[in-house]
Amino acid sequence: MSISVIRGMRDIFGPEISHWHRAESIFRSVSDDFAYQEFRTPMLESTELFKRGVGEETDIVGKEMYTFEDRGGDSVTLRPELTAPIVRACIEHSLVRHNPSLRLWYYGPQFRYERPQKGRYRQFHQFGAECIGSANPEADVEIILLAYETLRRYGVSDIRLELNSLGNADVRRRYREALVEYLTSRQDELCQDSRRRIQTNPLRVLDSKDEADRSVVEGAPQLHDFFDESSSAHFTAVRTLLDVSGVPYVINPRLVRGLDYYNHTVFEFTTDALGTQNAVGGGGRYDGLFAQLGGGDVPAVGFSIGVERMILLWQAEHADQQPEQSARVYLVSVGDDARLPIQLIALRLRRAGIHAVTDVLRRSVKAQMKDANREGAAFTVMIGDEELAASTAVVKNMLTGEQVTVPQAEIETVVSFHE
Ligand code: HAM
């Protein structure tokens, strides 16, 4: 029996890979423009990190983690997200003590044992950034703009920025009490999951997808009615800065996000083009996470974009369009004597930065020409006995069919000129 890829995980290859390369180069250039530094952490972390950081009552920690005992008997987890690992690393290396304002970005695979469907995988990739050390609203907006700019440069437009504020810890504590009281009074109308959450994570009931829950939520107390002056001022400043930056957004008072560490600003980039998996990215402020992980009072804010979803959205918006492939030169050996010499010419072209391909299967000229077409070569360079003797080559422009004989030393010039 043949062995297949694990359910919910994907091989990424063929034409799809060019989407990833383009995305990865945009992640680097946008991060550079915002002066963020790349940070790489291991794939495996102590299970305790996510229990304490993300929250035991969240879906991620409660039912989606790949957790196992390693051979030494320690409980380890394949990272389901990168904010807790980044905070762990900043504390471990005393980074905040050395630099009161840290700007970090990351990119890589995450693991969540969710039910796979289009846009939802068990191994998926995130690009994200964290602005660490500032409690001010300009940091929130810098992070939102970095996420927005990434999606804009990648070329997806069918997105909505949904924005909310959860207020500070005191606001949430008072709100939680009122919400628990309200939900308990109507618990018979709630689905089983939501009924359980009344005690464990009542705010999550607010973004329940269940129809009956929604009508209960309609009548729930409003978080914003509990805001104190500092929570309102923070949220107003974020909105004002977004307004002047020209970034459109909608306020969604029900947006609470699925991770426990948030306070004040939370946001999500959503789309209607991907069915139920409508969140392309999300984030928010997490002023309490450092303290929760033993790192003292360090405010921070960040986001992550789901790379698979961003690519799927681009494909949905640009049906049939492939990202441009760089032009390739295909060296065709006419007869056997040129087979080895063209390897040297190919090497010369590659050193000049020209993408060059040769046939290593020793095929006929006809088969090599067919292969050149399949490779999408912009030029073929044909060399046979006659050309070998005269140190020339026949360069054919595959688009126009135009053909010229040139000295071998000039191949670079001819193919570069036409590119
Ligand atoms: P999150 O909302 O859990 O936030 O994930 C961010 C994005 O990752 C989602 O919007 C989605 O695009 C993508 N994503 C999540 N799960 C899957 C999946 N199973 N398959 C495909 N894509 C998925 C976080 O992870 C936070 N750490 C974000 C953050 C950074 N908050 C502050 N800093």
Residues whose N, C-alpha, C, O or C-beta is under 5 A from the ligand:
A	BS01	HAM	E81 L82 T83 R112 E114 G119 R120 Y121 F124 G128 A129 A279 V280 G281 G282 G283 G284 G302 F303 S304 I305 G306 R309
